[in-house]
Amino acid sequence: MVFIRSDEDNSNILKGGKMAKIKKAAAKTAAKPKSAAKKPAAKKPAAKKPAAKTAAKKPAAKTTAAKKPAAKTAAKKPAAKKPAAKTAAKKPAAKAAVKKPAAAKPAAKKAAPAKKAAAVESADVKFRNLFDAYSQQKLPFDNGYIVSSFFSETTAYSVYEIVTYAGVKEIFPTETGLQFTSNGKKLYVLVEPDTYQNKFQEPVSRSRTQGEHIPKRFNELETIIAKNQTRVMIAKEPDEIFSAFTILKPMGQNFAVVFYQLPDVYKSIATFFEKSLNIQRNVPQSDARKASQLIAATIEKTMGFKGEFE
């Protein structure tokens, strides 16, 4: 059988189809809002909770952290400013005070070196070789101390002669040495080794040719016996020299030196003798020092420039 639909039926069918479509669309749209509502609902609580937590925690921490350092820095800054002001006030004053003396000190230092240099130059030259001093015209005419040595070539037997002079009228060379036209004094020092065979013989009686003689007896000598049994004999009194005397030109290891009349001349003579006795004559150091101090003291006491030597 064939059914013929009328226009109304078709319109109704169309309407029905449309309604069905509308209903389906409505159902879909109704379903969509529900899912959309569910999703935001799930998101909103998730967003609200972290937002509330972070907003509550982070700002609170930041504000407290900001407040505390602010208080500290505020406390520190004034404290830093006060010392800065104090130091700023003190430093300029100190600099100004230091600058003025600094300008004055260099001037004083510049003048001081010149004086010191002159003092050092004269202090360094304690003595000179006698014949070099004469040739260089540096031999003092007013006064001086001359030390000459006469060492044995075969033994440690030695004779030292210390001559003081003052008010020299003339000095001129001879075939054997230098002759002084002046009065003076002469002190003898004898060094006798332990191996010397004639040690019991008076020095005044000993051989002149061998250079063992000095015009003194034992009772006129101060004797120091060293640890190695070397005897150092020092005359208690010097001999007087009248009119003129001659200093022989040294030969071999001998020497003749002149000491200048300086404030520390006796100390210089003591140091000189200590080295000569110890190094050249093998006298132990402690004994050489003791003997040299006695020699210097005797020279100062009996041969100082007083009266006619002044």
Residue pairs with C-beta under 8 A, 6 or more apart in sequence:
5 13
122 262
123 262
125 260
126 259
126 260
126 262
126 264
126 265
126 268
126 272
127 147
127 257
127 258
127 259
127 260
127 268
127 272
128 138
128 257
128 258
128 260
129 255
129 256
129 257
129 258
130 139
130 146
130 148
130 178
130 247
130 256
130 257
130 258
131 178
131 249
131 256
132 138
133 139
133 258
134 171
134 173
134 178
139 171
139 258
140 258
140 260
140 261
141 168
141 171
142 166
142 167
142 168
142 261
143 164
143 165
143 166
143 167
143 261
143 305
143 309
144 164
144 165
144 258
144 259
144 260
144 261
145 162
145 163
145 164
145 258
145 259
145 261
145 265
145 269
145 299
145 303
146 162
146 163
146 164
146 165
146 247
146 256
146 257
146 258
146 259
147 160
147 161
147 162
147 255
147 256
147 257
147 259
147 269
147 272
147 273
148 160
148 161
148 163
148 247
148 248
148 250
148 254
148 255
148 256
149 158
149 159
149 160
149 161
149 250
149 254
149 255
149 256
149 276
149 280
150 158
150 159
150 160
150 161
150 211
150 254
151 157
151 158
151 252
151 253
151 254
151 280
151 281
152 158
152 210
152 211
152 212
153 252
155 193
155 195
155 196
156 191
156 193
156 195
156 230
156 281
156 282
157 191
157 192
157 193
157 196
157 211
157 212
158 190
158 191
158 280
158 281
159 188
159 189
159 190
159 191
159 211
159 212
159 214
160 188
160 189
160 190
160 191
160 273
160 276
161 186
161 187
161 188
161 189
162 186
162 187
162 189
162 238
162 269
162 295
162 299
162 303
163 184
163 185
163 186
163 187
163 241
163 245
163 247
164 184
164 185
164 238
164 299
164 303
164 305
164 309
165 180
165 182
165 183
165 184
165 241
165 245
165 309
166 182
166 183
166 184
166 305
166 308
166 309
166 310
167 182
167 183
167 308
167 309
168 180
168 181
168 182
169 181
169 182
170 180
170 181
171 178
171 179
171 180
171 181
172 178
172 179
173 179
174 246
176 246
176 248
176 249
177 246
177 247
177 248
177 249
177 256
178 246
178 247
178 249
179 244
179 245
179 246
180 244
180 245
180 246
180 247
181 243
181 244
182 244
182 245
183 240
183 241
183 242
183 243
183 308
184 241
184 245
185 238
185 239
185 240
185 241
185 302
185 303
185 309
186 238
186 239
186 241
186 245
187 234
187 235
187 238
187 239
187 295
187 298
187 299
187 302
187 303
188 214
188 215
188 216
188 234
188 235
188 239
189 232
189 233
189 234
189 235
189 273
189 295
190 203
190 214
190 216
190 221
190 231
190 232
190 233
191 230
191 231
191 232
191 233
191 277
191 281
191 283
192 199
192 230
192 231
192 232
192 233
193 230
193 282
194 228
194 229
194 230
198 206
198 212
199 231
202 217
202 218
203 212
203 213
203 214
203 216
203 217
203 218
203 221
203 233
204 213
204 214
204 215
204 216
204 217
205 213
206 212
206 213
206 214
207 213
214 235
215 239
216 233
216 235
218 233
220 235
220 236
220 237
221 233
221 234
221 235
221 236
222 233
222 234
222 235
222 236
222 294
222 298
223 231
223 232
223 233
223 234
224 231
224 232
224 233
224 234
224 287
224 290
224 291
224 294
225 231
226 232
226 283
226 284
226 287
226 288
227 284
227 286
227 287
228 282
228 283
228 284
230 281
230 282
230 283
230 287
232 277
232 283
232 287
232 291
234 291
234 294
234 295
234 298
235 298
236 298
237 302
238 302
238 303
247 256
248 256
249 256
250 256
253 280
257 272
259 265
259 268
259 269
259 272
261 305
262 268
266 296
266 297
266 299
266 300
267 296
269 292
269 295
269 296
269 299
270 292
270 293
270 295
270 296
271 292
272 292
273 288
273 291
273 292
273 295
273 296
274 285
274 288
274 289
274 291
274 292
275 288
277 283
277 287
277 288
277 291
277 292
278 284
278 285
278 288
283 291
303 309
